């Protein structure tokens, strides 16, 4: 049986876990800042007032967009959407399709901002607008490497 002292000693663990989640969120927030940042799903959905929430919910459920839970909200990288809309940009849709069977949502959200050896250690997000073909090849190479 756990004593009061044992319970008190274990109490910081959830707080530590929460702090680690906060740090990971802040790191992603900084990494995505160059491409519009992260926004709560409600903010993205508001771009299409009449149907945005249901359309965005379907896209999230289908894995057509990436995001993460933090502080009770679903946060989404803004770069994946057409400016001022909730439509997913075609290049992003293609990349997410390549990665869908290989990486879970959290891994995909990190894949876009982590240095990538197939991109000379640039992140896919850094080259997405200027060299999509190369970024797409990096996603394909990952798929090929994981399937062999």
C-alpha positions as CSV (number, residue, x, y, z in Angstrom):
1,X,0.0,0.0,0.0
2,X,1.3,3.5,-0.9
3,X,1.9,5.8,2.0
4,X,1.0,9.5,1.9
5,X,4.8,10.2,1.5
6,X,5.0,7.8,-1.5
7,X,2.1,9.5,-3.1
8,X,3.6,12.9,-2.5
9,X,6.9,11.8,-4.0
10,X,5.0,10.6,-7.1
11,X,3.0,13.7,-7.5
12,X,5.5,15.8,-9.4
13,X,5.5,13.2,-12.3
14,X,2.3,14.4,-13.9
15,X,3.5,18.0,-13.5
16,X,6.9,17.1,-15.1
17,X,5.0,15.3,-18.0
18,X,2.9,18.4,-18.5
19,X,6.1,20.6,-18.5
20,X,7.6,18.3,-21.2
21,X,4.5,18.6,-23.3
22,X,4.6,22.4,-22.9
23,X,8.3,22.4,-24.0
24,X,7.6,20.2,-27.0
25,X,4.7,22.5,-28.0
26,X,6.8,25.6,-27.7
27,X,9.5,24.1,-29.8
28,X,7.0,23.3,-32.5
29,X,5.5,26.7,-32.2
30,X,8.9,28.2,-32.8
31,X,9.8,25.8,-35.7
32,X,6.6,26.6,-37.6
33,X,6.7,30.3,-37.0
34,X,8.5,30.9,-40.3
35,X,5.5,29.4,-42.2
36,X,2.6,31.1,-40.4
37,X,2.9,29.2,-37.1
38,X,0.4,27.0,-35.4
39,X,-3.3,28.0,-35.0
40,X,-6.1,26.4,-33.0
41,X,-8.5,24.4,-35.2
42,X,-11.3,26.9,-34.3
43,X,-9.3,29.7,-35.8
44,X,-8.7,27.8,-39.0
45,X,-12.4,26.7,-39.2
46,X,-13.5,30.3,-38.8
47,X,-12.1,30.9,-42.3
48,X,-15.2,29.3,-43.6
49,X,-18.0,30.4,-41.2
50,X,-20.8,28.2,-42.3
51,X,-19.1,24.8,-42.8
52,X,-15.5,25.2,-41.7
53,X,-15.8,23.3,-38.4
54,X,-17.3,20.2,-39.9
55,X,-15.0,20.3,-43.0
56,X,-12.0,20.7,-40.8
57,X,-13.1,17.9,-38.5
58,X,-13.5,15.5,-41.4
59,X,-10.0,16.5,-42.7
60,X,-8.5,15.8,-39.3
61,X,-10.3,12.5,-38.9
62,X,-9.2,11.4,-42.4
63,X,-5.6,12.3,-41.7
64,X,-5.5,14.9,-44.5
65,X,-4.0,17.5,-42.2
66,X,-1.5,17.3,-39.3
67,X,-1.9,18.8,-35.9
68,X,-1.5,18.2,-32.2
69,X,-3.4,18.4,-29.0
70,X,-2.2,21.0,-26.5
71,X,-4.1,22.8,-23.7
72,X,-7.4,21.2,-24.7
73,X,-7.3,22.4,-28.3
74,X,-6.2,20.9,-31.6
75,X,-3.4,23.0,-33.1
76,X,-2.6,22.9,-36.8
77,X,0.4,24.2,-38.7
78,X,-0.9,27.1,-40.9
79,X,1.3,26.3,-43.9
80,X,-0.8,23.3,-44.9
81,X,-3.8,25.4,-45.8
82,X,-4.5,27.7,-48.7
83,X,-4.3,31.4,-47.6
84,X,-7.5,32.4,-45.9
85,X,-9.2,29.1,-46.4
86,X,-9.3,25.6,-45.0
87,X,-8.5,23.8,-48.2
88,X,-5.3,21.8,-47.9
89,X,-2.5,22.9,-50.3
90,X,-2.0,20.2,-53.0
91,X,1.8,19.8,-52.3
92,X,1.1,19.2,-48.6
93,X,-1.7,16.7,-49.4
94,X,0.8,14.8,-51.6
95,X,3.4,14.7,-48.9
96,X,1.0,13.7,-46.2
97,X,-0.2,10.9,-48.4
98,X,3.4,9.6,-48.9
99,X,4.0,9.7,-45.1
100,X,0.6,8.5,-43.9
101,X,1.4,4.8,-43.6
102,X,4.9,5.3,-42.2
103,X,4.5,8.0,-39.6
104,X,1.9,8.8,-37.0
105,X,0.5,12.3,-36.8
106,X,3.1,13.4,-34.2
107,X,5.9,12.1,-36.3
108,X,4.6,13.8,-39.4
109,X,4.3,17.1,-37.7
110,X,7.9,16.8,-36.6
111,X,9.1,15.5,-40.0
112,X,8.3,18.9,-41.7
113,X,10.6,20.8,-39.3
114,X,13.4,18.4,-38.6
115,X,16.7,18.5,-40.5
116,X,16.5,15.9,-43.3
117,X,19.6,14.1,-44.6
118,X,18.0,13.8,-48.1
119,X,17.7,17.6,-48.1
120,X,21.3,18.3,-47.0
121,X,20.0,18.7,-43.5
122,X,17.5,21.4,-44.4
123,X,14.0,20.8,-43.1
124,X,11.2,19.8,-45.6
125,X,9.4,23.0,-44.6
126,X,12.4,25.2,-45.5
127,X,12.4,23.8,-49.1
128,X,8.7,23.2,-49.6
129,X,8.0,26.4,-51.5
130,X,11.2,26.5,-53.5
131,X,12.0,22.8,-54.3
132,X,8.9,20.7,-53.8
133,X,10.3,17.9,-56.1
134,X,13.2,17.4,-53.8
135,X,11.0,17.4,-50.7
136,X,8.7,14.9,-52.3
137,X,11.7,12.7,-53.2
138,X,12.7,12.8,-49.5
139,X,9.3,11.6,-48.5
140,X,9.5,8.8,-51.1
141,X,13.0,7.9,-50.0
142,X,11.7,7.5,-46.4
143,X,8.8,5.3,-47.6
144,X,11.3,3.2,-49.6
145,X,13.7,2.9,-46.7
146,X,11.0,1.9,-44.3
147,X,9.6,-0.7,-46.7
148,X,12.9,-2.5,-47.3
